[in-house]
C-alpha cells in the first residue's frame, strides 16, 4: 500500500509545522493505552482501503468503505456503511490463519467521543452500529491477549 493520499500528507505536514504535538504528549498517550490494557499492545496494520481506489462512474446509494487490517495470525475486514447522515455501521469479519481455532473476542471502533464495540459471533463476524463520522481507530481484543490497535484514520 502506498500510504495516505498526497493531499493528506501535505495537510499533516502543515499541522505538524504550525502546531506540532509535543513528544511527551505522544509518549504519555501510548503509555496510557498500555497501562489501561495491562499489557503491551500490538499493531493492527491497515493494508488496504477502498478509498484509495478510483471512484466508480456511477453510484447508487451511499458509498461504503472497506478497510483491511493485518496482525500476526489474523485479518480484520471491516466495511463502513453510511446509515443516516453522520453515522456509519461498521461490520465485517475477523479471519484466523488456517489451522487455528475460530476467532473470538471483541472489536471496537474508537472515536473522539468514546467507542462503540461488538463481540465476534461464532464465525468471527461483528456489527458495530452508530459509528460517528470523523476520526476513528479500530481495536481488536482477542481473549486473553493484548489488544491490537490501528492508527487513527478519517471516515
N, C-alpha and C positions, 0 to 999 in steps of 0.2 A: 504494500500500500504506500502511496506517495505522501501521505500526511494530509494536513488541512489545506484547503484552497489558498492560493496566493493572497487573496483579499483578507482572509482571517489571519494569516501570518503577518501581514502588514499592520493590521489592527492591533495584534498582540504587541508588536514592536513599538507602536505608538503609545499604548498603555504602559508598557514597561519603561519607556524612556521618559514619559511625563509623570508617572506615578507608580514607581516600582514597589512591589510588595517586599517589605523587609525580610531578609533571610530568616531572622529569628521567628517571625510570624509563620513562615512556611514550615520551619522545623517544629514549632510548637503544634501546628495543626497535624502533622504526621505523627508526632509523639502522642497526641490526644487520641488519634484513631487506634494506635497500637495499645494504649492504656485501656481504652474502652473495650476492646475485644479481648484483652487479657493475653494476647499472643501477638506475634509479628504478623503482618499482612503480606499477602502475595498479590501479584498484579493480575488483572483481568484486562488483557490487551485487545484493543479494537483492531481487527484485521480487515474488515470490510464494512462499507457504509454505502447504502444505495443513493444517498445524497451526492456522492462523488460521481455517479453515472449521469450521462446526458438525460435530460428530461424528455419524456415521450412527447410526440407531436400532438396527440390527442389524449385527453384525460377525462374520465367520467368519475365524478365524485371527488372527495378529498384524497389527496395523495398520502400513502403510508410511507414509512421509512423503515428499512430493515438494517439492523446492526448485527454484526457477527463478532463475538469476542472469543479469545482463546485463553486458556490457563492450563497448567500441567494436567493432562488426563481428561480434560473436558472442553466442550464447545458450548457456548451460550448463543443462541439465535434469538433475537428479540425484534419484534415488529411494533412500531409506534403507529397507531391508527387514530386520526382525529375523530372525536366523538361529538363534542359540542365546541363552540369557539373557546379556545384557550385550554382545552383539556384533551388528553390522549388516553387510549387504553394500550398498555404495554403487555403483549402476550408473546409466548414463544415456547422454546424447548431447550432443556439442558441435556446434552448428549455425553455419555461416558465413552471412553475408549473401549474397543471390543474386548470382551472377556471380563470386564468389571461388572459389579452388581448394578442394579438400577440406580439412577441418580436420585438423591433425596436432598432435602434442605430447603432453603428459603432464598428467594430473590427479592431484593429491594431496589427501588428507584429513588435515589435521594434528590431533593430539590431544595432551594433556599429556605423554604418554609417548613421543612421536615422530610418525611419519607413516606412512601406507600410500598407495601410489601405483600407477597403471597407465598404460600408454601407450594412446593412442587408436588404434583399428583404422582400416582404410581408409575406413570410413563415419563416423568420428567417435565411435564408441561406446567405452565403457570399463566396467570392472567392478573395483571395489576391495573385496576380501574383508576380513573381520575388523576392521572399524572399531569401536573400543570405544565404549560408551555414555558420554555426558558431553559436555563442551565440544569442539567441532570448528571448524576453519576450512578452507575449500576454496581450493585454489590451482590455477590453470590456467597452464601454461607452454607457449606456442606456440614452435615452433622459431625461433631467432634473435630472440626477443622477450623483453621484461621480463615477469616473472610478474604475473598478475592475482590479487590476494588478497582474499578476502571477510573481513568481520568475523567474530568468533567468535560461535557460537550453541550451544545445548544440544540434543542429540538423545537 
